[in-house]
Amino acid sequence: MNNGRFITIEGGEGAGKTTLIQALAHTLTASGHRVMTTREPGGIPIAEQIRSIILDRSNTMMDARTEALLYAAARRQHLTEKVSPALEQGYIVICDRFIDSSLAYQGHARGLGIEEIRSINRFAIGTMMPDLTIYMDITPEQGLERIRQGAGREVNRLDLEGLSFHRRVREGYLLLRDQEPERIIPINAHQEPDKVLQAALSVIHERFGWI
């Protein structure tokens, strides 16, 4: 049993996850907590190398199962090398994406099956699951528009998928929310960043008593 807390931030493309994570880390650190932020796929050199393959815009021929397996491999290495040690040291780990992204993107949107992808990831992560997942809910239309208007944001292979794909991603997240309403808490990501932050802090306070 770890001493820290594992919080994951989920959402479709353009939901504002990075902005929220930075704001949460600043607020919690200012309140005296030890916080580590990270991301998936990535966070460590091996996983970042896998990320570059997965999200390379030239890899349009990548098979859906290959994609799912690469995500699971990056997740395993990231978990054992970075996340688990930080939790054992008592850190609050805030991670941009975790297993729910694979379930929503590859399981539902790619049509591989949520339970099939859950099985692959069970092998990768064992019993490790987030203590809390904040799902930033935004319509695909608004999220993709944010990406188009954003300056300097990474535009990756998934951003180039059609609107129907991103709609299926959102459907997948909403299915997961319904399956695990105690762990996955949605917040309205259409709001201004400060209101999104306050909503997230309220969720965290209700769950852990912090702030």
N, C-alpha and C positions, 0 to 999 in steps of 0.2 A: 504494500500500500504506500503510495507516494505521499509526501507532505505538502506538495504544492497544489496548484489548481490549473487545469488544462481547459482553456477557453478557445473555441474555434469560431471564426467569422466566415459565414458562407453567403453566397449570392451569385446572381448571374453577372455577365459582363457589364461593366459600367455601374455597378451598384454602389460603389464608393467604399469598398472594404479597406483599401489602403489608408484613406483619409480617416476612417473611424479607428482603425488599429493604432495609428500614430497618436490620435487624440486620447484614446483610452490609456495607452502606455504613459503619456505625459501626465494625465490626471492621477492614475494609480501610483505612479512613481512619486509625484508630489505629495501624495497622502502617506508615503512611507513604505510602500510595498516594493518588493523586488520583482521586476517585470522583465521578461524576455519576449521579444517579438520575433516571429519567423514566418516562413511561407512555404506552401506546397504548390507544385513540385519545386524543390530547391531547399535553401536554408543552409546547406553544407556543400562542399565542392562536388562530391559524387552526384548528389541529387540535382545540383545546378546543371551538371553536364547532361543528365537525363532530361531535364527541363528544356535545354536547348534543342534536343532532338524532337521532343514532343511538340513544341510550339513553333518550330521552324516553318515558316510560311511556304517553303519549297517542298515540304514533305506531304504533299497532297495525296500520295498513294498509300499513306499509312493505314493499315487494317485496323478496324475498331478493337479487335481483341489485342493486337499488339499495343495499341494505345493504352488499353486498360492495364495490361501487364506492366508496361513501363511506369505508369503512375503508381502501381502497387510496389514496384521495386524501389522507386524513389522514396516512397512513404516509409518503407521498412528501414532504409538506411538513415533517413532523417530522424525517425523515431528513436532508434537505438543509439545514434551518435550524438543527438542534440536534445531532443525533447525529454526523453526519460531521465537523463542525468540532471537536467535543470529542474524537473519536478521533484526528484529525490533531494535536491538541495533547497527545496522550499520556494522556488520561483513560481510566480504566476506566468504561465506560458500562454501567449496570445498568438494563435496561428491563423494565417490567411489560407483557408481551405484545409480540409482533411477528408476523411472517408466519404462524407456526404456529397462532396463534389463528384467523386467517382460514381456513386450511386445515381446521382441526378444526370450527369453528362453521359457516361458510358452505359450505365444500367438502363435508364429510361430514354434519354434523348437518342442514343445510338441504337437502342432496341436490343441490347444484349441481355437485359433482364436484371432487375434490381437484386434479386436473390443470388443470381450467378455472380455478379460483381461483389456482393457482400461476402460470398464464399472465398473468392480470390483474396479479398482484403482481410478476411479473418485469419488466413494463413500469414499474411504480412504483418498484422498488428497484434495478433493474439487477442487478449481480452482488453487491451487499451482502448478506451473510448473517452471522448471529452466529458468533463464535468458539466459543461454548458456549451451550447451552440447557439449563437445569435445569427438568425437568418435575415439578411437584408433583402426585403421583398421589393422588387421594382419591375415594372413592365419591360419586356425586351425592347420595345420601341424606344422608351425613354433611356434605357441603359446604353443602347447602341448609339443613340443620338449624343449622349455624353461623350462617348468614345470619339465620335467624329469631330466633336468640338474641342476635345482635350488637346492640349499642347504638350508634346514630349512624352505622352503615354505610350507604353509598349503596345503595338498592334500585332497580335499573334495569330496563329492559324485558326484558333477557335473564334476569334473576332470576325473572321471572314466567312463563317458559316451563315446560311440563310436565316431569315427571320423565323421560319417554321422550326428550325433546330432550336433556337433560343427560347421559343415558346414551349417546346417540349422539356427543355431544361427547367423552366419555371414550374411546369406541371410536376416534374419529378421532385423538386424541392417541396412542393405543397403536399405531395403524397407522403414524403418522409416526415414532414411536420405532423401530419395526421397520425402517422405510425408511432411517433415518439414525442408527444406534446410536452412531456416533462423536461426533456433535454433540449429540444429545438424550439426556440422562442423567436417568432417573427417580429420585426419592426419595420415600419414604413420608411423605405429608403428614398421616397420621393421628396422628403422634407429637406430643409436646409441642414448643412452639416452639424451645426450646434444643436439642433433639435434631435437629430439622429443620435448624437453623443449622449444627450440627456436621457433619451429613451433607453439606450444601451446601459447607461449607468444605473438607471432604475431597475432594469432586469438583474444586473449584477448585485445590486444592493439587496433586492428581494431574495436572491438565491443564497448569497454568502454573508450578507450583513456589512459589506464594506462600504466606504465613503460616508 
